[in-house]
């Protein structure tokens, strides 16, 4: 892995001779002020050779009116109908409509740093990489975004082991295999610049409502020869109540893990890590289901656990790298932010780990 420094004083003009960049924004009934903030942050990008593809996924008249009002004053933007089939379908329509050499994504209620495309494209062109990943700052209503674009440090990953570590990072544990990999937000499609020709045969899974973006990135990196990770914050993510991750539904989580598992061959060296994720996720779900009085949602658990144990690596790899202090930090943050359901689920995972290390975890076949 090679590190470098971006010249933050340098800017691309974004005229006709520079590459066209397509930014895809799926919209469904976004709050008016949030949608205005988002679209204006797109239109105010310092790099000008950009097209904005607003994919309306069946919004009500109020939201659609706001879209039309904002787009009417921006010649580079257009609205495409999405058919009310979900965010993945909307993003896929955007990919199909994109004419740029590079593609980026934004959610309709977040905000892009005005230097995002300019800086990401400088790295992409200067280093000839297939993917550029930047930083994401998580904000709550009332928080003010910081610039975050004055660092300029970035890293080039061009070896198979480094790219494999980047895939692990998207699942939350890159240091499992590569200690020096810098932190980056790998799970979503935002704050990233994708080489368009690698997207031709790749789409978001439309039947996986949670984790589909992680799986998308995972598969995209498999196509990459090189990628870059930048330290600059290019995207401000606003957390709202009612967002998809605030509603615990077991089946989508299981389908997401199953989808990730399906990308691994039995001989793949990443299987130990995936098997650990499968076990922890499944046991956390079952612990949540059992203690909340819910019924069912265990059918695929047997398949996930079988996958882990069948690889012959379950006991060796399943619980590496977990320390109590980290669990406590995350648990405390979740509680402070009011995410009590997630805090409960998260601590359930910790309990399973603790019991397993003590030799107390028994899988009761009669319960499945």
Buried (B, 14 or more C-beta within 10 A) or exposed (E): BEEBEBEBEEEBEBEEEBBBBBBBBBBBBBBEEBBBBBBBBBBEBBBBBBBBBBBBBBBEEEBBEBBEEBBEEBEBBEBBEBEEEBBBBBBBBBBBBBEBBBBBBBBBBBBBBBBBBBBBBBBBBBBEBBBBBBBBBEBEEEEEBEEBBEBBEBBBBBEEEBBBBBBBBBBEBBBBBBEEBBEBBBBBBBBBBBBBEBBEEBBBBBEBBBBBBBBBBBBBBEBBBBBBBBBBBBBBBBBEEEEEEEEBEBBBBBBBBBBBBEBBEEEEEBBBBBBBBBBBBBBBBBBBBBEEEEEEBBEBBBBBBEBBBEBEBBEEBBBEEBEEEEBEEBBEEBBEEEBEBBBBBBBBBBBBBBEBEEEEBEEEEEEE
